[in-house]
Amino acid sequence: MYPELKQFNQMSKDYEQRIKEAHDRWKVINRQKETASREYEHLLGQYGRRNSRVDIETLHESKDEYLRLLAKEREAMELLDELKESKNDRMREFVDTLLQARDREVDAATRTMKKKIDEMQRLKAEYLMIVQQIHQIHQYVNGIEESTLQAFQTMGTRYNQKSDFSIYPALSRMEITHREIQQVFTKGDLPAELSKFTDLYSSFHLSKK
């Protein structure tokens, strides 16, 4: 994760935490206000009835408590709305910086990827040149066997061929299969039979991202 995205995510996380705390505080005050509202409505309903023990002072105290909590609830809601608006503003302000950083990271990674593709082309050329050399050596071996066989035939003598080596099974093992590509993509490691060659490329590290 590049620095600007990390900062963006951290900023968002910090705001979400503050918004959650403000929302939790609003919920507490809201419950207190609802309780005070029911209490005030109850006292208001009792006030003025015959034999009621609710006096005007008690009624005013209940009303004042309800209005106090109502005001606190509004303040809590305003703070919550301000935090949400502030988060949106800060996130929008940071978008251009984030996109510029994204372009920087993508461009750098793409350049590296293209260099690796060029390197693969070079390795492919080297591979085909080695295949050509193997083929030439194989032809040379076959030529030796054929000329030696002809020499033995002139003597009427049985000839036991020294080499019966085919290059095609070895070449077929050099083909990169879809399974091997997926193993590198998903697991980040080489097939077991190729792991012995990784020391030759000590600067290259496979890792699953």
Phi, psi and omega per residue, in radians:
M1 nan 2.223 -3.100
Y2 -1.369 2.757 -2.944
P3 -0.972 -0.764 -3.079
E4 -1.142 -0.676 3.105
L5 -1.178 -0.676 3.081
K6 -1.069 -0.749 3.111
Q7 -1.132 -0.726 3.127
F8 -1.052 -0.829 -3.135
N9 -1.133 -0.673 3.135
Q10 -1.176 -0.707 3.103
M11 -1.069 -0.782 3.124
S12 -1.103 -0.729 3.132
K13 -1.098 -0.750 3.136
D14 -1.085 -0.771 3.129
Y15 -1.115 -0.739 -3.141
E16 -1.070 -0.657 3.111
Q17 -1.149 -0.776 3.118
R18 -1.129 -0.680 3.127
I19 -1.157 -0.705 3.113
K20 -1.091 -0.782 3.134
E21 -1.091 -0.728 3.122
A22 -1.149 -0.665 3.126
H23 -1.185 -0.717 3.103
D24 -1.090 -0.708 3.121
R25 -1.123 -0.728 3.110
W26 -1.075 -0.709 -3.133
K27 -1.090 -0.701 3.126
V28 -1.103 -0.837 -3.133
I29 -1.132 -0.672 3.138
N30 -1.073 -0.740 3.104
R31 -1.120 -0.718 3.110
Q32 -1.107 -0.719 3.137
K33 -1.136 -0.747 3.126
E34 -1.091 -0.688 3.091
T35 -1.125 -0.777 3.120
A36 -1.119 -0.631 3.127
S37 -1.130 -0.783 3.126
R38 -1.133 -0.672 3.128
E39 -1.127 -0.753 -3.137
Y40 -1.138 -0.751 3.128
E41 -1.099 -0.662 3.117
H42 -1.124 -0.837 -3.137
L43 -1.125 -0.663 3.127
L44 -1.097 -0.642 3.115
G45 -1.242 -0.508 -3.135
Q46 -1.439 -0.488 -3.050
Y47 -1.120 2.330 3.078
G48 1.588 -0.195 3.100
R49 -1.310 2.745 3.107
R50 -1.121 2.387 3.134
N51 1.129 0.295 3.109
S52 -1.273 2.413 3.108
R53 -1.624 0.056 -3.132
V54 -1.500 2.025 3.107
D55 -1.738 3.029 -3.075
I56 -1.134 -0.591 -3.138
E57 -1.155 -0.780 3.115
T58 -1.095 -0.705 3.130
L59 -1.107 -0.737 3.120
H60 -1.145 -0.692 3.121
E61 -1.090 -0.743 3.130
S62 -1.144 -0.727 3.120
K63 -1.122 -0.737 3.138
D64 -1.098 -0.688 3.122
E65 -1.137 -0.721 3.111
Y66 -1.103 -0.795 -3.137
L67 -1.159 -0.627 3.098
R68 -1.104 -0.791 3.130
L69 -1.215 -0.587 3.075
L70 -1.091 -0.731 3.108
A71 -1.154 -0.720 3.115
K72 -1.117 -0.658 3.123
E73 -1.118 -0.747 3.119
R74 -1.092 -0.724 3.106
E75 -1.096 -0.745 3.133
A76 -1.116 -0.707 3.117
M77 -1.183 -0.685 3.097
E78 -1.110 -0.719 3.098
L79 -1.100 -0.732 3.119
L80 -1.083 -0.780 3.119
D81 -1.123 -0.686 3.126
E82 -1.111 -0.717 3.125
L83 -1.114 -0.756 3.126
K84 -1.104 -0.754 3.133
E85 -1.166 -0.715 3.117
S86 -1.090 -0.721 3.107
K87 -1.051 -0.846 -3.130
N88 -1.053 -0.736 3.136
D89 -1.109 -0.821 -3.116
R90 -1.124 -0.716 3.133
M91 -1.117 -0.750 3.131
R92 -1.134 -0.691 3.128
E93 -1.093 -0.532 -3.049
F94 -1.544 -0.158 -3.044
V95 -1.065 -0.785 -3.123
D96 -1.057 -0.775 3.102
T97 -1.064 -0.740 -3.132
L98 -1.113 -0.749 -3.125
L99 -1.192 -0.648 3.086
Q100 -1.120 -0.719 3.109
A101 -1.163 -0.698 3.085
R102 -1.033 -0.797 3.123
D103 -1.047 -0.738 3.126
R104 -1.042 -0.835 -3.101
E105 -1.176 -0.754 -3.122
V106 -1.152 -0.746 -3.139
D107 -1.098 -0.765 3.141
A108 -1.121 -0.764 -3.140
A109 -1.160 -0.659 3.133
T110 -1.153 -0.706 3.093
R111 -1.061 -0.764 3.131
T112 -1.113 -0.731 3.141
M113 -1.084 -0.730 3.133
K114 -1.135 -0.638 3.079
K115 -1.115 -0.693 3.119
K116 -1.155 -0.634 3.097
I117 -1.140 -0.725 3.064
D118 -1.066 -0.692 3.114
E119 -1.120 -0.676 3.084
M120 -1.093 -0.691 3.102
Q121 -1.088 -0.723 3.120
R122 -1.113 -0.753 3.126
L123 -1.136 -0.616 3.085
K124 -1.111 -0.732 3.105
A125 -1.092 -0.767 3.105
E126 -1.084 -0.708 -3.136
Y127 -1.064 -0.823 -3.115
L128 -1.173 -0.589 3.085
M129 -1.151 -0.686 3.097
I130 -1.157 -0.691 3.085
V131 -1.046 -0.737 3.105
Q132 -1.066 -0.749 3.131
Q133 -1.116 -0.728 3.114
I134 -1.071 -0.749 3.126
H135 -1.079 -0.743 3.132
Q136 -1.122 -0.739 3.117
I137 -1.120 -0.713 3.123
H138 -1.098 -0.716 3.088
Q139 -1.100 -0.670 3.121
Y140 -1.097 -0.786 3.113
V141 -1.062 -0.783 3.120
N142 -1.079 -0.650 3.120
G143 -1.126 -0.716 3.098
I144 -1.059 -0.801 -3.123
E145 -1.099 -0.755 -3.094
E146 -1.167 -0.785 -3.126
S147 -1.168 -0.628 3.109
T148 -1.211 -0.675 3.094
L149 -1.062 -0.754 3.137
Q150 -1.088 -0.686 3.119
A151 -1.102 -0.734 3.125
F152 -1.173 -0.635 -3.139
Q153 -1.113 -0.561 3.109
T154 -1.143 -0.398 3.129
M155 -1.680 -0.080 -3.090
G156 1.194 0.493 -3.088
T157 -1.875 2.468 3.099
R158 -1.184 2.374 -3.126
Y159 -2.011 2.208 3.064
N160 -1.684 1.989 -3.083
Q161 -1.111 2.345 -3.122
K162 -1.313 -0.715 -3.047
S163 -2.160 2.360 3.025
D164 -2.320 0.851 -3.009
F165 -1.668 2.259 3.085
S166 -1.865 2.337 -3.108
I167 -1.457 -0.272 -2.983
Y168 -1.203 -0.688 3.051
P169 -1.051 -0.684 3.122
A170 -1.160 -0.702 3.127
L171 -1.166 -0.637 -3.140
S172 -1.140 -0.520 3.106
R173 -1.254 -0.286 -3.137
M174 -1.434 -0.228 3.120
E175 -1.187 2.355 3.130
I176 -1.544 2.043 -3.087
T177 -1.502 2.826 3.077
H178 -1.078 -0.633 3.127
R179 -1.080 -0.724 3.135
E180 -1.170 -0.676 3.107
I181 -1.116 -0.762 3.128
Q182 -1.140 -0.599 3.106
Q183 -1.108 -0.731 3.108
V184 -1.155 -0.725 -3.128
F185 -1.145 -0.822 -2.971
T186 -1.572 -0.637 -3.077
K187 -1.779 -0.402 3.108
G188 1.334 0.385 3.088
D189 -2.388 2.881 -3.098
L190 -1.526 2.756 2.993
P191 -0.971 2.567 -3.028
A192 -0.957 -0.689 -3.077
E193 -1.214 -0.224 3.134
L194 -1.830 -0.114 -3.061
S195 -1.113 -0.448 -3.130
K196 -1.184 -0.289 -3.118
F197 -1.610 -0.100 -3.030
T198 -1.173 -0.433 3.112
D199 -1.095 -0.410 3.129
L200 -1.244 -0.302 -3.118
Y201 -2.191 1.018 -3.041
S202 -1.109 -0.372 3.139
S203 -1.467 -0.094 -3.109
F204 -1.856 2.153 -3.107
H205 -2.162 2.164 3.042
L206 -1.487 2.301 3.082
S207 -2.616 2.448 3.118
K208 -1.385 2.208 -3.122
K209 -1.663 nan nan
